[in-house]
Amino acid sequence: MTRIILYLALVLMTTSSCRTLYPNRMFKQGDSDLLIRGKKMIDEYLIQTGDELSLQIFARDGFKLIDVLSGSELAQQKAITYKYLVNKEGYADLPILGSYYVAGYTEETLEEKLEVEYAALFNEPYAILTVENRRAIVFKGSSAQVVALNRSATNLLEVIAKSGGLDENSKAFKIKIIRGEFSEPEIILVDLSTVEGLKNADMIVQANDVIYIEEKRKIFSDVLGELTPILTLITAITSAYLLFKSINAK
């Protein structure tokens, strides 16, 4: 019986693929040409179609600061934030200005541009614009979480901390960042397990990045889990056979 169990375990370990034991494993690296070792990325995010923008416009009225869009004084009422969707042509329907081309600008550049536009209508306008849907998706084994990015640059360590950090099953030495179009993704491999690798923790995470933290595989317990139903069946058949044999012997 022991020999049978050991034989089955050996067969299962040698013939079972990762797809059998770990069907939930994602983003397995097959094309090494897509792989880039971790390095600091500081590209600023450019507004694109489908983005949701929030906009506040303030202007001077003597010594008071007026929220132009709501018509209230800032000191009297909390400023109201309005949101605008960037359509597929790159335009957003902004207050007073109407349909306005916003795609391809950074938040800061568009703020400056809008301040110039509103200067013809208001005294010393001040714009606050934010891309509301800037987020990254963090996968840890079979769990996932959507993490909102800060208005300022958000580094990899901050995003991991926001997602709850790394547990004992997470591989700190094998973190993949998948960036860009899924048809031609850029895959960045980051190792945070060493002091040298911690330099990559300052990497700037961009909107819509997918961060995949591989989970440690427990091969022995997983193989045992696969074997348990088979062993249970063998035990039941063996018990039935021995019982039948003992009855016939009488």
Backbone as a ProteinNet text record, in pm:
[ID]
protein_1_A
[PRIMARY]
MTRIILYLALVLMTTSSCRTLYPNRMFKQGDSDLLIRGKKMIDEYLIQTGDELSLQIFARDGFKLIDVLSGSELAQQKAITYKYLVNKEGYADLPILGSYYVAGYTEETLEEKLEVEYAALFNEPYAILTVENRRAIVFKGSSAQVVALNRSATNLLEVIAKSGGLDENSKAFKIKIIRGEFSEPEIILVDLSTVEGLKNADMIVQANDVIYIEEKRKIFSDVLGELTPILTLITAITSAYLLFKSINAK
[TERTIARY]
82	0	86.2	189.1	279.3	348.8	388.1	455.3	362.9	236.6	139.6	125.6	116.9	102.6	223.7	342.7	464.9	473.5	432.7	435.4	340.4	220.4	122.8	172.2	234.5	287.9	396.6	485.3	593.7	538.4	439.7	379.9	313.6	238.9	168	264.6	373.3	471.2	545.8	568.3	646.9	561.9	433.5	348.5	254.3	225.3	131.9	201	134.1	187.8	146.8	208.1	169.9	23.9	-25.8	-165.7	-260.4	-215.7	-298.7	-295.9	-175.9	-161.7	-195.8	-166.3	-186.7	-265.2	-391.5	-470.7	-496.6	-479.9	-505.6	-381.1	-269.8	-147	-161.3	-123.2	-143.8	-11	-15.7	94.8	227.3	221.6	345	428.4	557.1	643.8	688.5	648.9	687.3	777.7	764.1	842.4	943	1069.2	1171.6	1197.6	1156.5	1179.1	1096.5	988.1	901.7	952.4	1048.6	1091.7	1195.7	1171.5	1265.3	1294.4	1420.8	1455.7	1411.5	1373.3	1320.2	1413.8	1357.7	1432.3	1334.3	1383.3	1293.6	1230.3	1096.2	1021.8	955.6	981.7	927.4	843	796.9	712.3	584.2	547.9	426.4	305.8	196.1	75.4	11.5	-26.7	-94.5	-242.6	-326.6	-471.1	-509	-598.4	-638.5	-788.9	-837.3	-980.3	-1029.6	-1149.6	-1206.1	-1173.4	-1080.5	-1046	-1160.7	-1170.4	-1269.1	-1193.8	-1221.5	-1150.6	-1238.4	-1177.7	-1247	-1184.4	-1267.6	-1218.3	-1279.8	-1194.3	-1238.1	-1171.6	-1249.4	-1197.1	-1226.2	-1121.3	-1135.9	-1089	-1148	-1108.5	-1109.6	-1032.8	-1024.4	-1139.7	-1203.4	-1303.1	-1262.9	-1175.7	-1115.1	-1021.7	-1047.8	-965.5	-1026.4	-1141.5	-1210.1	-1175.6	-1177.4	-1153.7	-1288.2	-1332.9	-1465.4	-1453.9	-1539.7	-1552.3	-1640.9	-1578.9	-1649.4	-1764	-1743.1	-1841.9	-1966.8	-1952	-2067.6	-2116.9	-2031.4	-2069.7	-2062.2	-1995.3	-1986.8	-1847	-1841.1	-1711.5	-1647	-1518.1	-1448.9	-1452.5	-1444.9	-1443.7	-1579.8	-1686.6	-1821.1	-1868	-1820.2	-1870	-1756.9	-1761.5	-1660.2	-1674.3	-1562.1	-1564.6	-1628.1	-1710.5	-1777.6	-1690.5	-1674.7	-1595.4	-1687.9	-1663.9	-1742.4	-1654.9	-1718.8	-1643.5	-1684.5	-1585.7	-1607.1	-1535.9	-1604.9	-1551.9	-1484.5	-1366.1	-1295.2	-1349.8	-1409.4	-1469.9	-1364.3	-1407.8	-1313.8	-1233.9	-1281.8	-1205.2	-1106.1	-1106.5	-1013.4	-1067.9	-1198.6	-1259.7	-1337.5	-1347.1	-1429.8	-1518.8	-1641	-1736.5	-1716.7	-1630.4	-1594.3	-1687.7	-1706.6	-1796.7	-1747.6	-1843.3	-1822.7	-1747.2	-1637.6	-1556.3	-1623.1	-1710.8	-1775.9	-1682.1	-1697.1	-1614.5	-1470.2	-1380.4	-1241.9	-1148.4	-1045.8	-952.7	-855.6	-854.9	-774.3	-676.9	-692.4	-607.8	-462.7	-370.8	-229.5	-160	-234.3	-175.5	-153.4	-55.2	-43	-140.8	-166.1	-257.9	-210.1	-80.7	-25.8	-32.6	0.2	-1.6	-143.2	-240.5	-379.7	-432.2	-391.7	-430.9	-384.5	-258.7	-204.2	-279.1	-311	-382.2	-523.1	-590.6	-725.2	-723.5	-621.7	-610.3	-598.6	-526.5	-514.6	-650.6	-723.8	-854.9	-953.4	-955.8	-1051.1	-1009.4	-883.4	-835.4	-910	-965.1	-1041.5	-1177.6	-1217.2	-1350.5	-1347.2	-1241.3	-1235.9	-1102.4	-1103.9	-985.1	-894.4	-772	-671	-727.4	-773.8	-830	-723.9	-768.8	-680.3	-751.7	-690.6	-754.5	-691.6	-776.1	-730.8	-795	-712.9	-763.4	-698.4	-779.1	-729.8	-790.8	-708.6	-759.4	-805.7	-937.8	-995.2	-973.7	-962.2	-955.1	-812	-715	-576.9	-564	-540.4	-536	-444.1	-404.3	-325.8	-397	-378	-439.2	-329.5	-345.8	-244.8	-300.5	-230.9	-266.2	-163.9	-216.9	-131.4	-182.8	-122.7	-172.3	-312.5	-410.3	-548.3	-633	-577.9	-652.7	-609.5	-698.5	-669.8	-729.8	-669.9	-718.1	-688.5	-783.5	-763.4	-713.8	-597.8	-535.2	-536.4	-595.3	-597.3	-459.1	-412.1	-281.6	-295.3	-189.9	-189.7	-186.8	-224.8	-213.8	-67.6	19.3	163.1	211.5	335.7	391.7	383.3	339.5	325.4	423.2	511.5	610.4	558.4	634	592.1	570	658.2	646.5	516.6	477.8	353.1	232.5	233.9	121.4	110.5	225.4	224	173.7	217.6	172.8	22	-29.4	-173.1	-255	-195.2	-266.6	-257.3	-187.6	-177.4	-41.7	56.4	191.7	205.5	319.5	348.6	331.6	263	250.3	357	351	456.2	455.8	348.1	340.7	379	405.6	437.4	586.5	617.5	757.1	804.7	880.3	930.8	1032.3	1091	1194.1	1136.2	1004.3	944.3	813.8	828.9	714.9	714.1	603.5	591.9	502.2	546.6	464.2	432.4	304.2	259.4	203.1	260.9	230.7	198.2	108.3	75.5	-39.1	-54.7	-162.3	-139.8	-246.9	-234.9	-195.2	-217.5	-177.6	-25.9	41.2	187.8	236.3	223.5	257.4	407.7	442.6	580	581.4	667.1	671	801.4	787	903.7	914.8	1029.3	1051.7	1127.9	1072.5	1129.9	1161.2	1278.1	1320.6	1336.1	1249.6	1256	1308.5	1368.9	1414.3	1550.8	1623.3	1757	1764.5	1865.8	1886.7	1913.1	1987.4	2013.9	1883.7	1798.3	1671.9	1576	1594.2	1506.8	1515.7	1622.7	1633.5	1516.5	1464.3	1351.2	1219.9	1219.1	1095.8	1054.4	1150.2	1120.8	1065.7	1047.1	989.8	852.2	824.5	696	593.5	482.9	373.9	285.6	251.9	168.7	25.3	-65.7	-207.6	-228.6	-314.2	-352.3	-242.3	-136	-35.5	-99.3	-57.9	-98.1	24.8	15.9	127.5	93.1	173.6	147.6	259.5	222.3	317.8	296.1	393.5	376.7	370.2	295.8	277.1	366.9	418.5	502.7	419.8	474.3	402.3	442.1	342.8	365.7	342.6	447.8	433.4	389.3	452.4	419.9	273.5	227.9	89.3	-9.1	29.9	-58.7	-69.5	45	42.8	-39.1	-21.8	-98	-247.8	-281.4	-421.3	-478.7	-396.6	-440.9	-453.5	-365	-365.4	-476.8	-521.9	-616.9	-741.5	-808.7	-927.1	-893.1	-775.1	-734.4	-704.6	-632.3	-598.9	-724.6	-819.4	-945.4	-1018.7	-1018.2	-1084.6	-1014.1	-880.3	-802.2	-825.5	-827.2	-850.2	-987.5	-1087.8	-1224	-1233.4	-1171.7	-1173.4	-1099	-982.3	-902.7	-978.1	-1042.5	-1119.5	-1234.2	-1301.1	-1413.4	-1364	-1250.2	-1193.3	-1155	-1088.5	-1047.4	-1167.3	-1271.9	-1393.1	-1458.8	-1467.1	-1527.1	-1447.1	-1314.9	-1226.8	-1242.4	-1252.6	-1266.5	-1400.5	-1505	-1637.9	-1637.7	-1574.9	-1568.7	-1483.4	-1382.7	-1294.8	-1368.8	-1473.4	-1551.7	-1648.8
-120.6	0	126.8	122.7	237.7	260.3	147	158.5	220.7	182.7	236.6	387.5	431.1	573.9	651.8	598.6	666.2	671.1	561.1	555.6	658.5	668.2	766.2	908.8	936.7	1070	1105.2	1006.8	1029.6	1055.5	974.4	991.1	1127	1167.2	1295.2	1412.6	1404.7	1514.1	1527	1416.2	1420	1446.2	1411.4	1426	1545.3	1593.8	1706.3	1835.7	1915	2045.2	2149.1	2267.8	2378.5	2415.6	2392.5	2424.5	2336.5	2213.1	2121.9	2159	2179.3	2209.5	2353.5	2446.5	2589.2	2652.8	2618.7	2672.7	2821.7	2880.2	3023.2	3109.5	3048.6	3124.7	3209.6	3337.8	3431.5	3486.2	3542.6	3619.5	3543	3415.4	3337.3	3393.1	3416.6	3479.5	3379.8	3402.3	3311.6	3375.4	3507	3577.9	3668.4	3626.7	3702.3	3839.1	3857.8	3986.6	4097.2	4058.2	4158.4	4200	4124.8	4143.7	4255.4	4344.5	4453	4451	4458.4	4462.9	4596.5	4591.5	4710.4	4829.6	4944.7	5070	5180.9	5293.4	5402.4	5463.2	5471.1	5529.2	5657.3	5768.6	5895.3	5964.6	5888.6	5948.6	6000.8	6124.4	6182.4	6128.7	6115.5	6061.6	6165.2	6121.3	6207.2	6170.6	6271.5	6251	6181.2	6082.7	6006	5983.3	5932	5907.6	5811.3	5838.7	5755.8	5803.8	5898.7	5951.7	6036.6	6036.7	6120.2	6231.6	6356.2	6470.8	6541.9	6583.8	6673.6	6811.9	6916	7050.8	7149.7	7233.2	7344.9	7471.2	7578.2	7706	7812.3	7883.3	7990.3	8122.6	8231.1	8363.6	8461.6	8571.2	8673.3	8772.4	8802.5	8909.1	8997	9090.1	9168.3	9079.9	9065.9	8979.6	8840.3	8818.4	8689.8	8599.3	8469.9	8370.7	8304.8	8318.7	8272.3	8143.8	8046.2	7926	7962.8	7977.9	8026.6	7934.3	7802.5	7708.5	7701	7721.6	7716.6	7855.2	7957.6	8094.4	8125.3	8041.7	8063.4	8107.4	8174.7	8216.4	8097.4	8077.5	7959.2	7952.4	8067.5	8070.8	8033.9	8051.8	8026.9	7884	7823.8	7691.9	7610	7482.6	7393.5	7391.7	7400.1	7404.2	7277.4	7295.3	7184	7133.9	7002.6	6943	6886.8	6925.3	6875.1	6780.2	6679.7	6579.6	6579.1	6554.4	6560.1	6442.5	6379.3	6261.4	6300.8	6244.1	6267.2	6169.3	6221.1	6132.8	6070.5	5987	5911.1	5999	6123.5	6217.3	6299.1	6282.5	6355	6486.4	6510	6633.8	6609.1	6715	6712.4	6836.7	6823.8	6935.4	7015.2	7116.1	7195.5	7314.8	7360.7	7474	7600.6	7671.3	7797	7776.3	7699.9	7678	7580.3	7495.6	7396.5	7281.5	7226.4	7113.2	7160	7099.1	7146.2	7026	7037.3	6925.7	6916.1	6799.7	6782.7	6665.1	6577.6	6457.6	6493.9	6418.1	6438	6536.6	6600.1	6695.1	6628.1	6676.7	6638.2	6723.8	6686.5	6762.7	6907.6	6924.3	7057.6	7145.1	7085.1	7161.3	7206	7118.7	7152.9	7257.8	7250	7353.1	7490.3	7498.3	7626.7	7676.4	7585.8	7621.4	7673.6	7608.6	7650.4	7785.4	7808.9	7938	8052.4	8027.9	8129.1	8151.5	8042.1	8052.1	8129.1	8097.2	8160.9	8302.2	8338.2	8473.4	8580.9	8544.6	8641.3	8670	8585.5	8598.7	8631.5	8588.2	8604.4	8665.3	8723.7	8788.5	8685.8	8673.2	8582.8	8442.3	8375	8240.8	8140.5	8047.1	7941.9	7808.1	7716.4	7588	7473.4	7383.6	7258.8	7144.5	7069.3	6960.2	6828.7	6724.3	6592.7	6484.4	6388.6	6270.3	6173.3	6152.9	6077.1	5926.4	5876.1	5730.4	5679.4	5750.6	5701.8	5592.9	5471.9	5359.1	5250.2	5163.5	5045.3	4923.9	4808.7	4684.5	4595.2	4552.7	4469.8	4328.9	4230	4089.2	4025	3953.4	3875.5	3732.6	3649.5	3513.9	3515.4	3471	3463.6	3584.1	3676.8	3794.8	3916.4	4014.7	4135.2	4257	4372.5	4496.5	4612.7	4704.7	4825.9	4935.4	4994.2	5094.7	5229.6	5329	5464.5	5527.5	5591.4	5656.6	5800.3	5849.5	5987.4	6084.4	6208.3	6312.1	6331.9	6329.5	6335.2	6194.9	6185	6055.6	5954.9	5834.2	5727.9	5616.5	5583	5479.9	5339.7	5240.2	5100.4	5061.7	5106.6	5070.6	5124.7	5246.7	5305.4	5223.2	5181	5103	4968.7	4903.2	4774.2	4793.5	4902.6	4931.8	4957.3	5030.9	5058.1	4930.6	4831.9	4706.9	4609	4650.1	4564.7	4502.1	4535.9	4483.7	4339.9	4280.2	4142.3	4048.9	3936.2	3838.4	3730.6	3627.4	3524.4	3439.8	3444.1	3363.6	3442.2	3571.6	3654.7	3647.5	3644.4	3641.5	3784.4	3837.9	3974.3	3984.7	3870.9	3872	3856.4	3839.8	3818.4	3897.6	4025.8	4115.4	4163.2	4144	4185.8	4308.2	4405.4	4521.4	4514.3	4506.1	4496	4631.2	4689.4	4828.2	4840	4931.7	4958.2	4873.3	4870.6	4793.4	4644.1	4572.4	4429.3	4351.4	4410.7	4343.2	4342.7	4446	4454.3	4510	4433.1	4485.7	4498.7	4590.9	4603.2	4539.7	4440	4367.1	4399.5	4452.8	4493.8	4400.8	4337.9	4245.4	4317.6	4314.5	4386.3	4288	4304.8	4222.5	4312.8	4294.6	4376.2	4297.3	4182.5	4095.3	4134.3	4220.1	4261.4	4412.7	4458	4601.6	4665.4	4595.1	4644.5	4656.3	4556.5	4557.7	4664.3	4711.4	4814	4946.1	4961.1	5081.5	5089.9	4973.7	4970.6	5007.3	5011.6	5046.1	5189.8	5270.5	5410.2	5425.9	5315	5319.6	5383.3	5473.7	5541.2	5452.8	5427.5	5347.8	5438.5	5393.6	5471.8	5421.4	5507.4	5471	5346.1	5259	5134.3	5029.1	5047.8	4942.6	4823.7	4703.4	4581.3	4527.6	4518.2	4470.4	4329.9	4233.3	4093	4042.2	4008.1	3955.3	3805.4	3729.3	3583.8	3527.9	3419.4	3355.3	3231.9	3208.7	3090.6	2964.9	2870.2	2745.9	2639.6	2579.6	2473.3	2339.6	2292.3	2176.8	2051.7	2024.8	1901.1	1897.3	2005.6	2006.8	2009.2	2076.4	2082	1945.1	1875.3	1739.9	1647.2	1662.2	1579.8	1606.5	1733.5	1768.9	1704.5	1697.4	1631.9	1480.7	1424.5	1278.5	1231.6	1317.7	1277.5	1207.9	1262.3	1191.4	1051.9	1042.1	912.8	812.7	860	771.9	728.7	820.1	786.5	675.8	689	587.5	452.7	455.2	330.5	265	346.7	293.9	229.6	295.9	241.4	109.1	102.6	-21.1	-132.1	-95.6	-195.9	-250.6	-160.7	-201.8	-293	-255.8	-338.2	-475.6	-477.5	-604.3	-694.1	-637	-715.4	-765.9	-681.4	-724.1	-839.9	-825.5	-932	-1061.6	-1050.3	-1167.9	-1237.5	-1154.8	-1214.7	-1285.5	-1229.1	-1291.9	-1426.9	-1428.7	-1553.1	-1659	-1614.9	-1709.7	-1786.2	-1723.9	-1789.6	-1892
0	0	0	85	92.5	-40.4	-103.3	-234.1	-338.3	-333	-429.1	-411.2	-285.3	-255.5	-305.1	-273.8	-317.7	-469.9	-534.3	-680.7	-740.8	-685.8	-734.9	-716	-600.9	-574.9	-675.6	-703.2	-798.5	-938.1	-978.4	-1110.7	-1122.9	-1019.7	-1024.5	-1029.3	-954.1	-950.6	-1082.3	-1149.9	-1273.6	-1396.8	-1390.4	-1510.2	-1503.8	-1383.4	-1371.6	-1409.1	-1488.6	-1526.9	-1423.4	-1434.3	-1346.2	-1367.5	-1488.2	-1518.3	-1437.1	-1407.4	-1328.6	-1181	-1128.2	-986.1	-953.2	-1046	-1020.6	-1134.8	-1149.3	-1260.7	-1249.4	-1129.3	-1110.4	-1130.1	-1166.7	-1188.6	-1314.7	-1305.8	-1416.3	-1467.5	-1587.8	-1646.5	-1647.9	-1682.7	-1694.3	-1808.4	-1781.1	-1879.6	-1984.2	-2109.6	-2215.6	-2319.1	-2336.2	-2438	-2368	-2368.3	-2296.8	-2359.4	-2484.4	-2550.5	-2487.2	-2416.9	-2354.8	-2217.3	-2164.1	-2027.2	-2014.6	-1918.7	-1891	-1742.1	-1706.1	-1565	-1505.9	-1377.7	-1313.3	-1319.6	-1350.4	-1346.6	-1318.7	-1273.1	-1236.2	-1360.3	-1359.2	-1470	-1419.2	-1482.4	-1433.7	-1539.2	-1638.4	-1739.9	-1676	-1708.3	-1654.3	-1729.7	-1658.7	-1719.7	-1811.4	-1930.7	-2027.2	-2031.4	-2028.7	-2032.9	-2163.3	-2153.9	-2271.7	-2273.1	-2384	-2398.4	-2290.6	-2240.4	-2134.8	-1995.8	-1982.4	-1850.2	-1795.5	-1664.1	-1595.2	-1523.2	-1559.9	-1504	-1402	-1292.6	-1199.7	-1214.2	-1210	-1235.6	-1137.4	-1080.2	-996.7	-1050.8	-1063.7	-1111.3	-1006.2	-964.1	-866.2	-928.9	-879.9	-929.3	-813.4	-827.1	-723.8	-736.5	-622.4	-615.6	-498.9	-527.8	-420.2	-342.1	-211.6	-127.3	-110.7	-174.7	-162.3	-279.4	-251.3	-356.1	-387.5	-510.5	-550.4	-631.9	-597.6	-679.3	-797.6	-914.2	-1032.6	-1073.3	-1064.3	-1114.3	-1027.1	-894.6	-805.8	-767	-787.1	-753.3	-606.1	-527.9	-383.2	-342.7	-228.1	-174.1	-105.4	-128.9	-77.9	73.5	138.9	285.2	344.5	266.7	316.9	290.8	183.2	142.4	83.1	112.2	54.5	-96.6	-165.3	-311.9	-368.4	-471.2	-536.9	-651.7	-659.4	-766.6	-873.6	-998.3	-1110.8	-1192.3	-1253	-1327.6	-1473.8	-1559	-1703.9	-1769.6	-1862.7	-1930.7	-2061.9	-2086.7	-2212.4	-2315.6	-2423.3	-2523.2	-2614.7	-2707.9	-2791	-2886.1	-2908.6	-2992.2	-2910.5	-2777.2	-2691.6	-2637.6	-2654.8	-2607.2	-2477.8	-2394.7	-2274.9	-2277.2	-2230.5	-2230.1	-2101.6	-2107	-1990.4	-1973.9	-1848.8	-1825.3	-1896.2	-1955.3	-2026.8	-2158.2	-2154.5	-2274.8	-2372.2	-2321.8	-2407.3	-2442.2	-2562.1	-2604.8	-2620.8	-2542.8	-2537.3	-2547.3	-2632.8	-2654	-2535.8	-2469.5	-2348.5	-2356.3	-2453.1	-2461.1	-2492.5	-2432.1	-2460.3	-2368.6	-2278.3	-2183.7	-2047.9	-1973.3	-1833	-1753.6	-1630.4	-1546.6	-1531.6	-1503.5	-1480.2	-1606.2	-1721.4	-1845.9	-1880.9	-1861.7	-1892.2	-1795	-1669.6	-1572.3	-1618.4	-1661.1	-1707.4	-1830.8	-1919.6	-2042.5	-2011.9	-1918.7	-1880.8	-1808.6	-1728.5	-1659.7	-1759.8	-1869.2	-1974.9	-2041.7	-2067.4	-2131.6	-2043.4	-1914.7	-1823.5	-1783.8	-1811.3	-1776.5	-1854.5	-1969	-2049.2	-1986.4	-1890.1	-1830.6	-1682.1	-1614.4	-1468.8	-1426.5	-1306.9	-1253.3	-1186	-1236.3	-1181	-1155.6	-1258.6	-1239	-1195	-1115.3	-1064.8	-1084.4	-1159.7	-1193.6	-1115.2	-1068.6	-1006.2	-1084.5	-1156	-1240	-1197.6	-1189.6	-1148.5	-1235.6	-1275.2	-1343.7	-1235.6	-1227.9	-1116.5	-1128.4	-1249.5	-1266.5	-1281.9	-1222.7	-1224	-1118.1	-1163.2	-1070.5	-1124.7	-1034.3	-1071.8	-1013.4	-1077.6	-1029.6	-974.2	-850.4	-784.2	-764.5	-823.6	-805.8	-711.3	-611.6	-522.4	-523.9	-605.9	-619.8	-677.7	-600.4	-649.1	-608.1	-531.7	-488.8	-570	-577.8	-656	-587.2	-614.2	-554.7	-648.4	-659.7	-738.4	-644.1	-676.7	-590.3	-661.7	-597	-653.1	-638.8	-745	-742.4	-693.1	-630.8	-582.9	-700.5	-672.2	-775.4	-814.2	-714.1	-741.1	-775.7	-818.7	-858.2	-743.2	-773.4	-673.8	-707.5	-612.6	-643.5	-610.3	-651.3	-638.4	-492.7	-404.5	-263.4	-203.6	-242.7	-193.9	-238.7	-364.6	-417.2	-345.7	-323	-252	-108.9	-45.3	91.8	95.4	-4	-10.4	-29.2	-95.1	-121.2	-4.1	102.3	220.7	243	157.9	174.6	125.5	155.7	114.4	233.3	211.4	318.7	302.9	388.7	388.9	263.1	186.3	64.2	-61.3	-47.1	-162.9	-196.2	-325.4	-369.9	-394.1	-298.8	-313.5	-426.3	-464.6	-568.5	-709	-718	-849.8	-862.4	-888.1	-905.6	-1050.4	-1117.8	-1258	-1268.4	-1345.3	-1377.2	-1525.7	-1557.4	-1696.8	-1736.9	-1837.9	-1874.9	-2023.1	-2055.2	-2195	-2245.5	-2377.1	-2438.6	-2416	-2385.4	-2359	-2484.1	-2602.8	-2726.4	-2741.5	-2691.3	-2693.8	-2560.7	-2453.6	-2321.5	-2298.4	-2212.8	-2164.4	-2025.9	-2005.7	-1880	-1807.1	-1686.3	-1607.6	-1487.7	-1472.1	-1360.6	-1249.4	-1129.3	-1015.4	-903	-842.3	-728.9	-606.8	-508.1	-386.4	-267.2	-294.4	-186	-130.6	-200.2	-156.1	-142.4	-72.7	-57	-193.2	-277.5	-412.2	-491.3	-473.5	-545.5	-497.1	-374.1	-319.3	-395.3	-473	-555.6	-653.2	-690.6	-783.1	-716.5	-582	-510.4	-539.2	-586.4	-617.7	-759.1	-829.3	-963.6	-959.6	-1052.3	-1056.8	-1125.8	-1056.3	-1112.9	-1196.7	-1315.9	-1406.2	-1403.2	-1447.1	-1449.5	-1535	-1484.4	-1551.8	-1553.3	-1476.8	-1460.9	-1389.6	-1429	-1359.9	-1287.1	-1155.5	-1073.5	-1024.8	-1068.1	-1032.8	-943	-819	-721.4	-711.2	-756.8	-756.7	-615	-602.9	-473.7	-463.8	-344	-321.1	-338	-414.3	-438.9	-336.9	-274.4	-176.3	-246.7	-313.1	-401.7	-326.6	-211.2	-140.4	-97.8	-32	15.4	-100.8	-211.1	-327.6	-395.5	-406.5	-463.7	-374.7	-242.7	-149.1	-163.3	-186.2	-205.8	-330.7	-436.6	-559.6	-539.4	-454.2	-433.1	-339.7	-250.2	-146.5	-201	-304.2	-355.8	-410.8	-477.8	-533.8	-422.6	-319.2	-207.3	-131.7	-119.1	-51.7	-126.8	-260.4	-342.7	-331.4	-336.8	-326.2	-190.4	-84.5	50.4	61.2	2.5	8.2	-66.8	-185.5	-265.4	-193.4	-135.8	-63.5	57.8	131.6	250.2	210.5	103.1	54.7	10.7	-56.8	-103.9	14.1	115.8	232.5	309.9	317	386.9	313.1	183.2	100.2	111.5	112.1	121.6	256	363.8	497.2	513.5	451.4	458.3	385.6	267.8	189.9	258.3	332.4	401.3	509.7	563	666.7	605.3
[MASK]
++++++++++++++++++++++++++++++++++++++++++++++++++++++++++++++++++++++++++++++++++++++++++++++++++++++++++++++++++++++++++++++++++++++++++++++++++++++++++++++++++++++++++++++++++++++++++++++++++++++++++++++++++++++++++++++++++++++++++++++++++++++++++

